[in-house]
Amino acid sequence: MSIHEECGVIGVFSPEPTDAAGIVYGGLYALQHRGQESCGIVVSDDGVFVSHKDLGLVGEIFAPETLAKLPRGTMAVGHVRYATTGGGNNRANCQPIEVNHVKGHMAIAHNGNLANAAELRSALELNGAIFHTTSDTETIAYMVTRERLRTPSIEDALSAAMPHLDGAYSLVLMSPQKLLCARDPYGFRPLCYGRREDGIWVAASESCAVRAVGAEFIRDVEPGEILVFTKDGITSRREHCGERPRRFCAFEYIYFARPDSVLDGVSVHRARREAGRILARECPAEADLVIGVPDSGLDAALGFAEESGIPYGIGLIKNKYVGRTFIAPEENGHGRLDQVKIKLSAIEESVRGRRIVLIDDSIVRGTTSGRIVGLLREAGAREIHMRISSPPFVSPCYYGTDIDSKEHLIAVKHTVGEIARIIGADSLGYLPIKGLREMTGRDDLCTACFDGQYPTKVPADTRKDRFEARIARK
C-alpha cells in the first residue's frame, strides 16, 4: 500500500468559440500526477455538451483522432482521477459528471472527499434520488441540482448547497452559459486561476497547469469563494469565506503537488527542500551520500545535503514509462513480478560500499520502503539511514488522501526503532510535526493524518468502498 495522488480539475472559459478541449487537454497533462486511473473532458458547444471520458491516462484516452472529434466551444471542464472514494476501475465514476434537469444541465468535476457524504447520500436516496456512481461528486451534483430548482441562478444554487457540504471540495462546474469554480470554506485542496493573452480564463487545481496552457497565474481561489466566469467577465462570491478555520492539506506540499506549483503563495519545491533541511538538523546521520526516492523525495534530499554538507547524488532511477497503476503479470503461476524493481533500480556505482542517507516522502505499511532498502543493499550500500519528509501516519484521512484505516499504518503498531528493523534500515527518522509549519511558513495546515486532530466531524462510515455494495445490488 502506498499513498496515491489526488484528483485534478481544470475549467476553461473563452469569450469566443475556441479549441477549449485542446486547452483542457494540455492542462490535464500537467495535472496527470494527481490521477492516473481515469480522465474526461466535457465541452460546451453553444450550450450543447459534448463529452469523452474513460479509464486510462490522458494520452491514451485522448488520442489525436479522439480529441479532434470534440467541437470548438466557449467552455470546457476536465478531470483526472485517482479513486479515494468510489471504485477506480468503474467507468461510471469517470468525471466530469453530467446532469440534466428541468432548468438545464451542468457538468461538474471535483477534487476531495466529503466527510458527510454517506449522510447526505442516504437522505437524498430516501427522497427518491437514484445514484449511478460511487463518488462524492455525484452527491455534490445532486445537492446543487436540488438548490437550482428553487434559486434563480447556478451560482446561487452552488452557494445554497455549500453549507450542507462538510469536507474537502475544490470544483469546477459548467452550465450552458457560465463556468464556476469553488473551494470549500476550509480550503483543504488547492485551486487557482489565471488568464491568457487572448482573454481565455483558466481555473485549475495547480498553478503548473495554468502556466502549461499559456495563462498567467492570477491568484488562488480563497477558501469558501465562488468564482463565476461569463462573457461579461469574472465575479467573486465570498459569502462563505471565513465560515471555517483554514485547514490546507499538509500532504499537498509533501507529496501530491508538482514541485513547480505554488500553493497559496508557497512554493512546493521550496517547502520540500526546507523539509530536508529540517530533517538534517533534527535527525542527522554520518554518511557519504544523500539520495532521494524519485520523484517527491528528490527535493527533500537536496535540502538534507545542503544542510548537512553530505554530498547529494542520484542513487535510484525511476522507470518513467511505468505509471502508479502498473499491474505486474503472473509469472508462470509463481506470483507477481516485484513492482518496486520494475519501477526503480539502484545505481551500483553510486551506492556500492557507501553509507547512504535515503530520503522518501512517507511510510505507510512499510512494504515498499523495505523493498527500496533491499534494492540498495543488493547494490552494495554499506549503511542505509532512512529519513522521511513527513511525520508518521497515525490516523485515517477523510478529505481525499488514500488512507482509510489505521490497520494499514505501520507507525500505529510499531516504534520508530522497530520500523527501522522491519524495513531493514540502519536508522530511521521522521520530520517532526512542528516541521510542517517550519517548512511551509503556515500555521493553518490540516495535519489530521499525523495527529488525529480533525477539523470536521469524523464520519460514522469510514470505509473507502462504503457505496460499492449498494450500487452492486441495483
Helices and strands as residue ranges (DSSP letters): E 8-18, H 20-30, G 32-34, E 38-45, E 48-55, H 58-61, H 64-69, E 73-81, G 91-93, E 97-101, E 104-111, H 117-126, H 136-148, H 154-161, G 162-164, E 170-174, E 179-183, E 192-196, E 201-204, H 207-212, E 215-220, E 226-230, E 233-237, E 248-249, H 250-251, I 252-256, E 262-263, E 266-267, H 268-282, E 289-292, H 298-308, E 316-318, H 339-343, E 344-346, H 348-351, E 355-360, H 367-378, E 383-388, G 406-408, H 410-413, H 416-423, E 427-430, H 434-440, E 445-446, H 448-451, H 468-472
